[in-house]
Amino acid sequence: MRAVVLVLAVGALLTAMPRAQADPFTELDVEMWFEEYVSVVKDGRAAWTDASLGTNGVVCAQCHPNAANTHPETYPKYQKQLGRVTQMWEMVNWCIRNTVEGKNLAADDPRMTAIMAYINHERRGVKLDPGKH
């Protein structure tokens, strides 16, 4: 019986407590965040056309102009080249290693973030469809 009373008391206490709310943000915040996003997308476009990611002069845009045929909306999915279900950034690294003959970028490398932002920006508006080939 004490357990039931305790549960009821804790429940009443929790419902009486004010709920935590996120700080409100302004139109200026939204504008600033969007400008920062666009800046990173531009950095991604620059990386997409930068031969220094590799050693053979090939750039991502040669096979994927404007990030064509990258289909970020289908990840995670099975990738035949890797033999497993993978994330998009891992496939970007596969292309860097094998096609442009460069070195992997860490998932949190600012260049990888920029590349992913650019790819997703170019495919904006396309319905998410994870697992699709």
C-alpha positions in Angstrom: 0.0 0.0 0.0 2.9 2.3 0.8 4.3 1.8 -2.7 1.0 2.8 -4.3 0.8 6.0 -2.1 4.5 6.8 -3.0 3.8 6.3 -6.7 0.8 8.6 -6.5 2.7 11.2 -4.6 5.6 11.2 -7.0 3.2 11.4 -10.0 1.4 14.4 -8.4 4.7 16.1 -7.8 5.8 15.6 -11.3 2.6 16.9 -12.9 2.8 20.0 -10.6 6.3 20.8 -11.6 6.8 23.3 -14.5 8.0 21.7 -17.7 11.4 22.7 -19.1 11.1 24.6 -22.3 13.6 25.5 -24.9 14.7 29.0 -25.1 12.6 30.9 -27.7 14.4 31.9 -30.9 13.8 35.0 -33.0 13.6 35.6 -36.8 17.1 37.0 -36.5 18.3 33.7 -35.0 16.7 31.8 -37.9 18.2 34.1 -40.5 21.7 33.8 -38.8 21.4 30.0 -38.7 20.4 29.8 -42.4 23.2 32.1 -43.4 25.7 29.8 -41.6 24.1 26.7 -43.2 24.4 28.3 -46.7 28.1 29.1 -45.9 28.8 25.5 -45.1 26.9 24.4 -48.3 29.2 26.7 -50.3 32.2 25.1 -48.5 30.8 21.7 -49.5 30.5 22.8 -53.2 34.1 24.0 -53.0 35.3 20.6 -51.6 33.2 18.8 -54.3 35.3 20.4 -57.0 38.6 20.4 -55.1 41.3 18.0 -56.5 43.3 18.2 -53.3 40.9 15.7 -51.7 42.8 13.1 -53.7 46.1 12.5 -55.5 45.0 11.9 -59.2 43.3 15.2 -60.2 39.8 13.7 -60.1 37.1 15.6 -58.3 33.7 14.4 -57.0 31.9 16.6 -59.5 33.4 14.7 -62.5 31.1 11.7 -61.6 28.5 13.6 -59.7 27.9 17.1 -61.1 25.7 19.0 -58.7 25.8 15.9 -56.4 23.8 14.0 -59.0 23.2 10.3 -58.3 24.3 10.5 -54.7 20.8 9.9 -53.3 21.4 10.9 -49.6 17.7 10.4 -49.0 18.2 6.6 -49.4 20.8 6.2 -46.6 21.3 4.2 -44.5 21.2 1.4 -47.0 23.1 -1.7 -48.2 26.1 -0.7 -50.3 27.5 -3.4 -52.5 31.0 -1.7 -52.6 31.2 -2.0 -48.8 29.2 -5.2 -48.4 27.0 -3.9 -45.6 24.4 -1.3 -44.6 26.2 2.0 -44.4 25.8 5.8 -43.9 26.3 8.3 -46.7 29.6 9.7 -45.2 31.1 6.2 -45.4 30.3 6.0 -49.1 31.8 9.5 -49.6 35.0 8.1 -48.0 34.8 5.1 -50.3 34.8 7.4 -53.3 37.6 9.5 -51.8 39.8 6.4 -51.3 39.0 4.6 -54.5 38.1 7.2 -57.1 40.0 10.3 -56.2 42.7 8.2 -54.4 42.7 10.3 -51.3 42.5 9.7 -47.5 39.4 9.2 -45.5 37.8 12.2 -43.8 36.6 11.7 -40.2 32.8 11.8 -39.9 33.2 15.0 -37.9 35.7 16.6 -40.2 34.4 20.1 -41.2 35.0 19.1 -44.9 32.9 16.0 -44.5 30.2 18.1 -42.8 30.4 20.6 -45.7 30.2 17.8 -48.3 27.2 16.2 -46.6 25.5 19.6 -46.4 26.1 20.3 -50.1 24.8 16.8 -51.1 21.7 17.2 -49.0 21.1 20.7 -50.1 21.2 19.7 -53.8 18.7 16.9 -53.1 16.4 19.1 -50.9 12.7 18.4 -51.4 13.3 14.7 -52.4 11.2 12.4 -50.2 13.2 10.3 -47.6 13.3 6.7 -48.7 16.0 4.9 -46.5 17.1 1.5 -47.8 16.3 2.2 -51.5 18.9 1.4 -54.1 
